[in-house]
Amino acid sequence: MLRRYPDAGEPLSCKPITKGLLNHGYRVSTTRGSYFLKHHLDDSTGDRATIVRQHRATQRLQSLGVPVAPPVQDTEGDTVTEIGGRCYALHPWVDGLHRAGAQLSTDQSERLGALLGAVHTGLEQVMGAGTGAGAGLAQRTGGSVGSGGSVRAVGSGGSVGSIESIESVGSIGSVGHRSPDPADTFALIDDLLAVARRRHSRDAFDELAEHRLLERRTLLERHADRRPPTPGPPATGWVHGDFHPLNVLYRGGDPVAILDWDRLGVQPRAEEAVRAAAIFFVLPAGKLELEKVRAYARAYRRAAGASAAELAAAVHRVWWERLNDFWILRWRYCLDDRRADPQFPAVSALAVWWTREYEAVCEAFTG
C-alpha cells in the first residue's frame, strides 16, 4: 500500500482504531510521520467514484479554510487505492480529541454552529446545487436512522427472518425526503416487540426496549396527525451527512478537522443542523442542553443564511424522525449487532422529552 506513496516513508507500525461503527481505520506510523489509513467497507458509499467525489469535496473545502483532512495523493495523483476489490485512502494523521456537547462551553457551541454553517455554504460553492440522480447517498447509520420501512417475518427463535425496504432518513431517491409513515412504524414496533419478548435470556436492555416501544406507540397514536410534509427543493443542499462528535476533532478549544465524509449528499440542510445538535447536546437522561442549542443555532443561521422558519420546519421533521426512530433496536434484534446499545437509553428518552418540551426546543432553534 505505502509503495504507492513514496513520500510517506517506510512503515514502522499499523494499529487498528476501535472507534467508529462503519469502515475500518488504522494509525500507520512511518519513518516520516503518522497517517490515517481508511478501509472503505460500507457498500452504499464504498465505490471508487463516490469516494473520489468525497475527496475532491474536502480538497476544495480546505481551500476555503474549512478544517478538513484531505487524502494524500499517490504517484499518479490518485487518492483511492483498490486492493482485492476494496478501496483504501491514506490521510494525514490529525492530533486532537473528540468533544461531546457537555464538554463544550456556550461560546464553543456557538463556534460549532458557525462551523457547520460554513460547511454548508462551502459545499454549495464547491459542489453546486445539483440534486439529481447520483447526488449521493446520505444514509444515516450512527445517529438517527428513522423507520422508513418495516421489519417482517419474526422467527420462532426470537430473531427477525428478513428485513424489507429499510430506508434511511435523508436517503436520496425517487421517494425524495418523505417523512416516515406511522403505519409502517406501528408494524415495525409490533415486530420488534415480538423479538424482544421471545428472547430466551432477557436482560435490562430488553426490558427497557419493550418499555420504550410501548411508550412510543402511545405517543405516535397521539401525534399521528402531525406527520410533516415533504420539504420543497429550496430547503435542500449538499451536507456532510454525519456531523456528530466522533467526526469532529478538537485541539484545545478549537475544531481542527471534520472527518468521515462518507455520507456527503443532498439533504434538507437545516435538518442536518438540528440532527447534529440532537447528538452533540443530548444529556444521558435524554434532555437537550437548550442554552447551548440556542447559541449553536443562532450561529448556524447567521453562517448558513438560514431563516428561523427553515429551522422550525427542520425541528418538526427531525422530531418526527426521532419519534419513528428504532435504528439501534434494528441493529440489536435484526442484525445481532450490539455496538450501538449504549446509545439507546439517552436516544430513546430524548424522543419522549422532545415531545413533551416541543415548544421549548423549537424556540431554542429559532429564537
C-alpha positions, 0 to 999 in steps of 0.5 A: 500500500505505502509503495504507492506513496513514496513520500510517506516513508517506510512503515514502522507500525499499523494499529487498528482504531476501535472507534467508529461503527462503519469502515475500518481505520488504522494509525500507520506510523512511518519513518516520516510521520503518522497517517490515517489509513481508511478501509472503505467497507460500507457498500452504499458509499464504498465505490471508487467514484463516490469516494473520489467525489468525497475527496475532491469535496474536502480538497476544495473545502480546505481551500476555503479554510474549512478544517478538513483532512484531505487524502494524500495523493499517490504517484499518479495523483490518485487518492483511492487505492483498490486492493482485492476489490476494496478501496483504501485512502491514506490521510494525514494523521490529525492530533486532537480529541473528540468533544461531546456537547457537555464538554463544550462551553456556550461560546464553543457551541456557538463556534460549532454552529458557525462551523457547520454553517460554513460547511454548508455554504462551502459545499454549495460553492464547491459542489453546486446545487445539483440534486439529481440522480447520483447526488449521493447517498446520505444514509444515516447509520450512527445517529438517527436512522428513522423507520422508513420501512418495516421489519417482517417475518419474526422467527420462532427463535426470537430473531427477525427472518428478513428485513424489507425496504429499510430506508434511511432518513435523508436517503436520496431517491425517487421517494425524495425526503418523505417523512416516515409513515406511522403505519409502517412504524406501528408494524415495525414496533409490533415486530420488534416487540415480538423479538424482544419478548421471545428472547430466551435470556432477557436482560435490562436492555430488553426490558427497557426496549419493550418499555420504550416501544410501548411508550412510543406507540402511545405517543405516535397514536397521539401525534399521528396527525402531525406527520410533516410534509415533504420539504420543497427543493429550496430547503435542500443542499449538499451536507456532510451527512454525519456531523456528530462528535466522533467526526469532529476533532478538537485541539484545545478549544478549537475544531481542527478537522471534520472527518468521515465524509462518507455520507456527503449528499443532498439533504434538507440542510437545516435538518442536518443542523438540528440532527447534529445538535440532537447528538452533540447536546443530548444529556444521558437522561435524554434532555437537550442542553437548550442554552447551548442549542440556542447559541449553536443555532443562532450561529448556524443561521447567521453562517448558513443564511438560514431563516428561523422558519427553515429551522422550525420546519427542520425541528418538526421533521427531525422530531418526527424522525426521532419519534419513528426512530428504532435504528439501534433496536434494528441493529440489536434484534435484526442484525445481532449487532450490539455496538450501538446499545449504549446509545439507546437509553439517552436516544430513546428518552430524548424522543419522549422529552422532545415531545413533551418540551416541543415548544421549548426546543423549537424556540431554542432553534429559532429564537 
